[in-house]
Amino acid sequence: MLHPNREKQQTYELVSIEDLVPENHMLRKIDRYIDFSFIDEKVHPLYCENNGRPAIDPTVLFKMIFLGYFYGIRSERQLEREVQTNLAYH
């Protein structure tokens, strides 16, 4: 039978998200070579700055769609779950 560890860990370790994703990961390469700033320029006239709820960043939405296509994730709900759990997508 499993017993809980009676001695609690008393040390802390600082971990950077950057350190958790390998340097040669495909998404790092894409981020290095593709400038997504054009998206803001294209969609700026479509967003109201002073009325309504704050919008989700259109660049984030575009990147999510890109990830779905790149990894073959066809469901938007599944894509949202993947983005929430996979550090490489951030």
C-alpha positions as CSV (number, residue, x, y, z in Angstrom):
1,M,0.0,0.0,0.0
2,L,1.3,3.5,-0.8
3,H,2.0,5.8,2.1
4,P,2.3,9.6,1.7
5,N,5.8,11.0,1.9
6,R,6.0,12.3,5.4
7,E,9.0,14.5,4.6
8,K,7.9,17.5,2.6
9,Q,10.2,19.0,0.0
10,Q,11.5,22.3,1.4
11,T,13.5,23.6,-1.6
12,Y,12.2,25.5,-4.6
13,E,13.5,25.4,-8.1
14,L,12.9,28.2,-10.6
15,V,12.1,27.0,-14.0
16,S,11.8,29.1,-17.1
17,I,9.3,28.1,-19.8
18,E,11.9,28.9,-22.4
19,D,14.1,26.2,-20.9
20,L,11.4,23.5,-21.1
21,V,11.0,23.8,-24.9
22,P,13.9,22.4,-26.9
23,E,15.9,25.0,-28.8
24,N,15.5,23.0,-32.1
25,H,11.7,22.6,-31.8
26,M,9.9,23.3,-35.1
27,L,7.8,26.1,-33.6
28,R,10.8,28.0,-32.4
29,K,12.2,27.9,-36.0
30,I,8.8,29.1,-37.4
31,D,8.8,31.9,-34.8
32,R,12.3,32.9,-35.8
33,Y,11.6,33.2,-39.5
34,I,7.9,34.3,-39.8
35,D,7.0,37.8,-38.7
36,F,3.3,37.7,-37.7
37,S,3.1,41.5,-37.2
38,F,1.3,41.8,-40.6
39,I,-1.8,40.4,-39.0
40,D,-2.4,43.4,-36.7
41,E,-2.0,45.7,-39.7
42,K,-4.5,43.8,-41.8
43,V,-7.2,43.5,-39.1
44,H,-6.8,46.8,-37.3
45,P,-9.7,48.5,-39.2
46,L,-12.0,45.7,-38.2
47,Y,-11.7,46.2,-34.5
48,C,-13.4,49.0,-32.5
49,E,-11.1,50.5,-29.9
50,N,-13.6,52.1,-27.7
51,N,-16.8,50.0,-27.8
52,G,-17.7,46.5,-26.9
53,R,-15.7,43.8,-25.1
54,P,-12.0,43.5,-25.4
55,A,-11.1,41.3,-28.3
56,I,-8.8,38.3,-28.3
57,D,-5.5,39.3,-29.9
58,P,-6.0,38.4,-33.6
59,T,-2.3,37.3,-33.9
60,V,-3.0,34.7,-31.2
61,L,-6.1,33.5,-33.0
62,F,-4.2,33.2,-36.3
63,K,-1.4,31.3,-34.6
64,M,-3.9,28.9,-33.1
65,I,-5.4,28.2,-36.5
66,F,-1.9,27.7,-37.8
67,L,-1.1,25.2,-35.1
68,G,-4.3,23.3,-35.8
69,Y,-3.4,23.1,-39.5
70,F,0.2,22.2,-38.7
71,Y,-0.6,19.5,-36.3
72,G,-3.8,18.2,-37.9
73,I,-6.1,19.3,-35.1
74,R,-9.5,19.7,-36.7
75,S,-11.6,20.4,-33.6
76,E,-11.5,23.9,-32.2
77,R,-12.3,22.6,-28.7
78,Q,-9.4,20.1,-29.0
79,L,-7.1,22.9,-30.3
80,E,-8.0,25.0,-27.3
81,R,-7.2,22.1,-24.9
82,E,-3.9,21.5,-26.7
83,V,-2.9,25.2,-26.4
84,Q,-3.7,25.2,-22.7
85,T,-1.5,22.1,-22.0
86,N,1.4,22.3,-24.5
87,L,4.1,24.8,-23.5
88,A,5.7,24.8,-27.0
89,Y,2.5,26.5,-28.3
90,H,3.1,29.5,-26.1
